[in-house]
Amino acid sequence: MIIGPSLPEVITAGPALLLQELGNLGTILIALPVAIWLGMKREAVGMTHSIGREPNVGLIMDKFGINSPEGRGVMAMYIFGTVFGAVFLGLISGLLATLTPLSPLSFAMASGVGSGSMMAAASGSLIAAFPELESQIVAFSGASNLLSLSTGLWVSIFIGLPLTEKIYARMTRNKEGY
């Protein structure tokens, strides 16, 4: 509904929207070492392979099973994100958009990488801070969410999960006797 009138702007931002999925690799490069440092085992693979939501839960369940350590890890992050994700993104997006020189539309694009509730919370705080950009914020966050749902699983299958497993194996090689 709102993406249509803003389609030329969304198309102009196309490369940034498409490349946003590579931002998911940050969870691997930052969160995985922290999880291992905190003493987590294979649960860390499920927790950190992606920031994605439902599709990534399905990926881990299909590959490892629900009772596996990886399955417990992905479900822990899914539940944690459901309970705290919307509140966190709602607060942080509005705060950072008003305190940094970055465009509010960049935060709108970033708000689309999680679940619909996280996107709505982040978009709502952005709209409250920048009411003149309401239609653009909704268009960019909606387009971002749509792209994340359609491309995120593929990035996880071919890049995220294999990379997470390789980094995990390398970081735990001495600890587990590999």
Disulfide bonds with the S-S distance in Angstrom:
none
